[in-house]
Amino acid sequence: MDIPQLLRHVDHTILSPCATWEQVKTACDQALAHNTATVCIPPRYVKRAADYVGSRLKLCTVVGFPNGYSTPEVKVFETEDAIRNGADEIDMVVNLGLVKDGDWEGVVSEIKAVKASCKGRILKVIVEACLLTREEKINMCRVASMSGADFLKTSTGFSTGGATLTDAALFRQQLAPGVRLKAAGGIKTLEQAQSFLDAGADRIGASGLLDCL
């Protein structure tokens, strides 16, 4: 295992509702020290973190998190606010109610609206795989592939389950070649992270991997 190479695929994450600035600052320092892909932090801290890290580290934040049922207009506003504050990447929770209704046009419309508001920045669409049927997962791959999303992300880490290797393999098989996969939720060891990369993930979302070093 090439650990430095693995860590370049990691979004080092702190999304606890109780996260303090000192904890976020520590996460930024850890991400900088280990050259992770990004640090993923609550929207409230994006501006302060951007001032702190400057151009040394890419910042990721979340939109519609963790339930996904705010309106498209609210998600667009959250995205625009995050980008004004310095976010480089946006992880947006899809509207699961629309998915369950089979309203795929509604899902596509929402993702396209948020992607447009990203102004060229990376958008990851979180599908909360543990709540979806296999058919819904396949349809979400189709929708993500046609909507301009840069990544499909497996999970928020706040629901009934996280990433699984079975889902990772299914998503990679079904996604268009240009859409990347982020595995997140319950990935606690470097060995697990490597397994998801081997299964086709390009990015790993995890809060504790750097503690394994």
Solvent accessible surface area in square Angstrom, and as a share of the most:
residue,aa,sasa,rsa
1,M,118,0.53
2,D,86,0.45
3,I,62,0.31
4,P,81,0.51
5,Q,75,0.33
6,L,2,0.01
7,L,6,0.03
8,R,111,0.41
9,H,43,0.19
10,V,0,0.00
11,D,0,0.00
12,H,7,0.03
13,T,23,0.14
14,I,31,0.15
15,L,23,0.11
16,S,52,0.34
17,P,123,0.77
18,C,107,0.64
19,A,10,0.08
20,T,68,0.40
21,W,32,0.11
22,E,113,0.51
23,Q,92,0.41
24,V,0,0.00
25,K,60,0.26
26,T,70,0.41
27,A,5,0.04
28,C,0,0.00
29,D,56,0.29
30,Q,59,0.26
31,A,0,0.00
32,L,45,0.22
33,A,81,0.63
34,H,65,0.29
35,N,91,0.47
36,T,8,0.05
37,A,25,0.19
38,T,0,0.00
39,V,0,0.00
40,C,1,0.00
41,I,0,0.00
42,P,21,0.13
43,P,55,0.35
44,R,190,0.69
45,Y,38,0.14
46,V,0,0.00
47,K,116,0.49
48,R,131,0.48
49,A,0,0.00
50,A,23,0.17
51,D,106,0.55
52,Y,75,0.29
53,V,2,0.01
54,G,51,0.49
55,S,120,0.77
56,R,149,0.55
57,L,15,0.07
58,K,112,0.48
59,L,3,0.01
60,C,0,0.00
61,T,0,0.00
62,V,6,0.04
63,V,1,0.00
64,G,9,0.08
65,F,49,0.20
66,P,47,0.29
67,N,77,0.40
68,G,1,0.01
69,Y,162,0.62
70,S,34,0.22
71,T,72,0.42
72,P,50,0.31
73,E,126,0.56
74,V,71,0.41
75,K,0,0.00
76,V,33,0.19
77,F,123,0.51
78,E,54,0.24
79,T,0,0.00
80,E,65,0.29
81,D,51,0.27
82,A,3,0.03
83,I,24,0.12
84,R,158,0.58
85,N,37,0.19
86,G,30,0.29
87,A,2,0.01
88,D,46,0.24
89,E,4,0.02
90,I,0,0.00
91,D,0,0.00
92,M,0,0.00
93,V,0,0.00
94,V,0,0.00
95,N,24,0.12
96,L,27,0.13
97,G,43,0.41
98,L,43,0.21
99,V,2,0.01
100,K,106,0.45
101,D,118,0.61
102,G,38,0.36
103,D,58,0.30
104,W,45,0.16
105,E,151,0.68
106,G,20,0.20
107,V,0,0.00
108,V,17,0.10
109,S,68,0.44
110,E,1,0.01
111,I,0,0.00
112,K,102,0.43
113,A,39,0.30
114,V,0,0.00
115,K,45,0.19
116,A,72,0.56
117,S,6,0.04
118,C,0,0.00
119,K,148,0.63
120,G,73,0.70
121,R,85,0.31
122,I,41,0.21
123,L,0,0.00
124,K,0,0.00
125,V,0,0.00
126,I,0,0.00
127,V,0,0.00
128,E,5,0.02
129,A,1,0.01
130,C,50,0.30
131,L,74,0.37
132,L,15,0.07
133,T,75,0.43
134,R,150,0.55
135,E,123,0.55
136,E,25,0.11
137,K,27,0.12
138,I,50,0.25
139,N,31,0.16
140,M,0,0.00
141,C,0,0.00
142,R,110,0.40
143,V,0,0.00
144,A,0,0.00
145,S,37,0.24
146,M,109,0.48
147,S,4,0.03
148,G,39,0.38
149,A,7,0.05
150,D,34,0.18
151,F,0,0.00
152,L,0,0.00
153,K,7,0.03
154,T,0,0.00
155,S,0,0.00
156,T,11,0.06
157,G,48,0.47
158,F,98,0.41
159,S,44,0.28
160,T,119,0.69
161,G,28,0.27
162,G,21,0.21
163,A,16,0.13
164,T,63,0.36
165,L,87,0.43
166,T,107,0.62
167,D,13,0.07
168,A,0,0.00
169,A,53,0.41
170,L,17,0.09
171,F,0,0.00
172,R,65,0.24
173,Q,134,0.60
174,Q,66,0.29
175,L,10,0.05
176,A,35,0.27
177,P,134,0.84
178,G,69,0.66
179,V,9,0.05
180,R,91,0.33
181,L,0,0.00
182,K,1,0.00
183,A,0,0.00
184,A,6,0.04
185,G,12,0.12
186,G,54,0.52
187,I,8,0.04
188,K,143,0.60
189,T,52,0.30
190,L,15,0.07
191,E,112,0.50
192,Q,76,0.34
193,A,0,0.00
194,Q,48,0.21
195,S,44,0.28
196,F,13,0.05
197,L,29,0.15
198,D,108,0.56
199,A,28,0.22
200,G,23,0.22
201,A,8,0.06
202,D,43,0.22
203,R,18,0.07
204,I,0,0.00
205,G,6,0.06
206,A,8,0.06
207,S,76,0.49
208,G,24,0.23
209,L,1,0.00
210,L,13,0.06
211,D,110,0.57
212,C,62,0.37
213,L,92,0.46
